[in-house]
Amino acid sequence: MKTWFITGASRGFGLRIAQLALAQGDAVVAMARKTAAVIEELGEHPNLLAVPLDVTDEAQAQAAVATAVERFGRIDVLLNNAGFGLLGAVEEVTAEEVEAVYRTNVFGLLAVTRAVLPQMRAQRSGRILNISSIGGYRSAPGFGIYCSAKFAVEGLSEALHHELAPLGIHVTVVEPGYFRTDFLDSTSLTVSSTRISDYDGTAGATRSRAADLNHDQPGDPDKLAAVLVAFADAPNPPIRLPLGSDTIAAIEAKHASDAAILADWRSVAASTDFVSSRSG
């Protein structure tokens, strides 16, 4: 029996993964700002511990870990799932909106991870799954702030992957494409109230596409949840796990674009090195 420690467990991916983990006999520490929302969705279960957690509150994160270890003795899988989106051109969004995204999506993830790591290091085992996005691999008009936060998650995850592997702790950053959850609803996505007409063809077009795509996304969230529950037992897990055919296409397109840049600018890039003084 594994013990899962899941943030943002009252809906979306977090809720689905918690349900599957409980169904296969695992223990689940399910966290949300309001535990009533968790209990309402998951019900009463002997292997379920609902814990209140605002991920931006470091002391609350430490207390949640202590409660989890007291109840189940260990933490085997940390799923950093809590987060929300922000839609608007970089110039359109406010400083307050930017700070809110980073507080939850980056600093919240850091607070929870740093709270869990002493327990995993003591165990010399554990899995950390950080939910990023295809937006953490390539950015897009209208999602610049959100993508920049997910870029940060990717960078942190890469470093953690290398820092923790010698200690028996595996870290993977998960990159879903568009899945049919409530991510594009107002409960998960803040849309900037400011609109600048100069961006109508870029960020403005993304606003329209997001509205049209809502609840018509290609990805099946139940299939993603099943993949991640099984993935928690995968030997030698990769540093990145892209999920969704749209993610595959986006990664391939970025690889091709970057390869073209290197081909066109390789000599310029190499020209900035010191010239070797060694002869012969």
C-alpha positions in Angstrom: 0.0 0.0 0.0 1.4 3.4 -1.0 0.5 6.7 0.6 -0.3 9.5 -1.8 0.0 13.2 -0.8 -2.2 15.1 -3.3 -2.7 18.9 -3.5 -5.8 20.3 -5.3 -7.6 17.0 -4.6 -11.2 18.3 -4.6 -11.5 18.4 -8.4 -9.8 17.8 -11.7 -6.9 15.5 -12.1 -6.2 15.5 -8.3 -9.7 14.2 -7.5 -9.6 11.5 -10.2 -6.2 10.2 -9.2 -7.3 10.2 -5.5 -10.3 8.1 -6.4 -8.3 5.5 -8.4 -5.6 5.3 -5.7 -8.2 4.6 -3.0 -9.9 2.0 -5.3 -6.6 0.1 -5.6 -6.1 0.0 -1.9 -3.7 2.9 -1.4 -3.8 5.5 1.3 -4.6 9.1 0.2 -3.9 12.3 1.9 -6.2 14.6 0.0 -5.7 18.3 0.4 -7.7 21.3 -0.6 -8.5 24.7 0.9 -11.7 23.3 2.3 -11.8 19.7 3.4 -15.6 19.5 3.1 -15.2 19.7 -0.7 -12.9 16.6 -0.5 -15.2 14.6 1.7 -18.2 15.6 -0.5 -16.4 14.1 -3.6 -14.6 11.2 -2.0 -16.8 10.3 0.9 -15.7 8.6 4.1 -13.0 6.0 3.6 -10.6 4.3 6.1 -7.6 5.0 3.8 -8.5 8.7 3.2 -7.2 11.6 5.2 -8.6 15.0 4.2 -6.4 17.8 5.2 -6.9 21.6 4.8 -4.1 23.2 2.8 -3.5 26.5 1.2 -0.3 25.6 -0.7 0.9 29.2 -0.3 1.0 28.7 3.5 4.4 27.0 4.3 3.5 26.4 7.9 0.3 24.7 6.9 2.2 22.5 4.5 4.5 21.4 7.2 1.6 20.6 9.5 -0.1 18.6 6.7 3.0 16.5 6.3 3.2 15.9 10.0 -0.5 14.8 10.1 0.0 12.5 7.1 3.1 10.8 8.6 1.3 10.5 12.0 -1.6 8.7 10.3 0.1 6.6 7.7 3.7 6.5 8.7 5.2 7.5 5.3 4.6 9.4 2.1 5.3 7.5 -1.1 3.9 9.8 -3.8 3.7 13.5 -3.8 1.4 14.8 -6.5 1.8 18.6 -6.9 -1.5 19.3 -8.7 -2.8 22.5 -7.2 -2.7 25.4 -9.7 -4.7 27.7 -11.9 -4.3 29.6 -15.2 -4.2 33.2 -16.3 -5.3 34.3 -19.8 -4.3 37.6 -21.2 -1.4 39.3 -23.1 1.6 40.0 -20.9 0.9 43.7 -21.1 -2.7 43.2 -20.3 -2.4 41.4 -17.0 -1.9 43.2 -13.6 0.9 42.7 -11.2 -1.5 41.3 -8.7 -2.7 38.7 -11.2 0.9 37.7 -12.0 1.8 37.4 -8.3 -1.2 35.2 -7.6 -0.2 32.8 -10.3 3.3 32.5 -9.0 2.2 32.2 -5.4 0.2 29.1 -6.1 1.8 27.5 -9.2 5.5 28.0 -8.2 5.9 29.1 -4.6 3.1 26.8 -3.5 4.6 23.8 -5.2 8.0 24.7 -3.6 6.5 25.0 -0.2 4.8 21.6 -0.3 7.8 19.9 -1.9 10.2 21.3 0.7 7.9 20.1 3.4 7.7 16.6 2.1 11.3 16.1 1.2 12.7 15.5 4.7 10.3 12.5 5.1 11.2 11.1 1.7 14.9 11.5 2.3 14.6 9.7 5.6 12.8 6.9 3.8 15.3 6.9 1.0 12.4 6.5 -1.4 9.5 8.4 -3.0 8.0 9.7 -6.2 7.3 13.3 -6.9 4.9 14.1 -9.8 4.7 17.8 -10.7 1.8 18.7 -12.9 3.1 21.1 -15.5 1.5 21.6 -19.0 2.5 21.7 -22.6 2.7 25.4 -21.7 5.7 24.5 -19.6 7.5 23.3 -22.7 6.5 26.0 -25.2 4.8 29.3 -24.6 1.8 30.7 -26.5 0.2 34.2 -27.0 -2.3 34.9 -24.2 -0.8 32.4 -21.8 2.6 34.0 -21.3 2.4 34.4 -17.5 0.9 31.0 -16.9 3.5 29.4 -19.2 6.3 31.3 -17.5 5.2 29.8 -14.2 5.1 26.3 -15.7 8.6 26.9 -17.2 9.7 27.5 -13.6 8.1 24.2 -12.6 10.0 22.4 -15.3 13.3 24.0 -14.3 12.7 23.1 -10.6 11.7 19.5 -11.6 14.8 19.0 -13.7 17.1 20.1 -10.8 15.2 18.0 -8.3 15.3 15.0 -10.6 19.1 15.1 -10.5 19.5 16.1 -6.9 17.2 13.4 -5.5 17.9 10.4 -7.8 20.9 9.3 -5.7 18.6 9.3 -2.6 16.1 6.9 -4.2 13.6 9.6 -4.9 12.3 10.0 -8.5 10.9 13.2 -9.9 8.9 13.6 -13.0 7.3 16.7 -14.5 3.9 15.8 -16.2 3.0 17.8 -19.3 -0.7 17.4 -20.2 -2.1 19.0 -23.3 -5.7 20.2 -23.3 -7.8 17.8 -21.3 -11.5 17.9 -20.7 -11.5 19.2 -17.2 -12.7 22.5 -15.7 -9.3 24.2 -16.4 -10.9 26.7 -18.9 -13.8 27.4 -16.5 -13.7 30.5 -14.3 -13.0 28.2 -11.3 -9.6 27.4 -12.7 -8.8 30.2 -15.2 -8.5 33.9 -14.5 -9.1 36.0 -17.6 -7.6 39.5 -17.6 -10.4 42.2 -17.7 -8.1 44.5 -19.6 -8.1 44.1 -23.4 -5.8 46.0 -25.8 -6.9 46.0 -29.4 -3.4 45.7 -30.7 -3.3 42.1 -29.4 -6.6 41.1 -31.0 -4.8 38.9 -33.5 -2.6 37.1 -31.0 -3.7 37.0 -27.3 -7.2 38.1 -28.3 -7.5 35.1 -30.7 -6.4 32.8 -27.9 -9.2 34.1 -25.7 -11.7 33.2 -28.4 -10.2 29.7 -29.0 -10.1 29.0 -25.3 -13.8 29.8 -25.0 -14.6 27.6 -28.0 -12.5 24.7 -26.8 -13.9 24.7 -23.2 -15.4 21.2 -22.5 -14.4 20.1 -26.0 -10.7 19.4 -25.3 -9.3 16.3 -26.9 -7.8 14.7 -23.8 -9.7 12.3 -21.5 -8.9 13.1 -17.9 -9.9 9.7 -16.7 -7.3 8.1 -19.0 -4.7 10.5 -17.7 -5.5 9.6 -14.1 -5.2 5.9 -14.9 -1.8 6.5 -16.5 -0.5 8.4 -13.6 -1.7 5.9 -11.0 0.1 3.2 -12.9 3.1 5.4 -13.5 3.7 5.7 -9.8 5.0 2.1 -9.9 7.0 2.5 -13.2 10.7 1.6 -12.8 13.2 4.2 -14.0 10.6 6.9 -14.6 11.5 9.6 -17.1 12.2 13.2 -16.2 9.3 14.3 -18.4 6.0 12.6 -19.1 4.1 14.3 -22.1 0.5 13.3 -22.2 -1.9 13.9 -25.1 -1.5 13.9 -28.9 -1.6 17.7 -28.9 1.4 17.7 -26.5 3.3 15.3 -28.8 2.6 17.6 -31.8 3.6 20.7 -29.9 6.9 19.2 -28.7 7.8 17.9 -32.2 7.0 21.4 -33.7 9.3 23.1 -31.1 12.1 20.6 -31.7 11.9 21.3 -35.5 11.8 25.1 -34.9 14.8 24.9 -32.5 16.7 22.7 -35.0 16.1 25.3 -37.7 17.5 28.1 -35.4 20.6 26.1 -34.7 21.1 25.4 -38.4 20.8 29.1 -39.3 22.7 30.5 -36.4 25.2 27.9 -35.5 28.3 29.8 -36.7 27.2 33.0 -34.9 26.6 31.0 -31.7 30.0 29.3 -31.9 31.8 32.6 -32.8 31.3 33.9 -29.2 33.8 31.4 -27.7 37.4 32.3 -26.8 39.8 31.4 -29.6 42.0 28.6 -28.3 45.7 29.7 -27.9 46.9 26.1 -28.2 48.6 25.4 -31.5 49.3 22.2 -33.4 
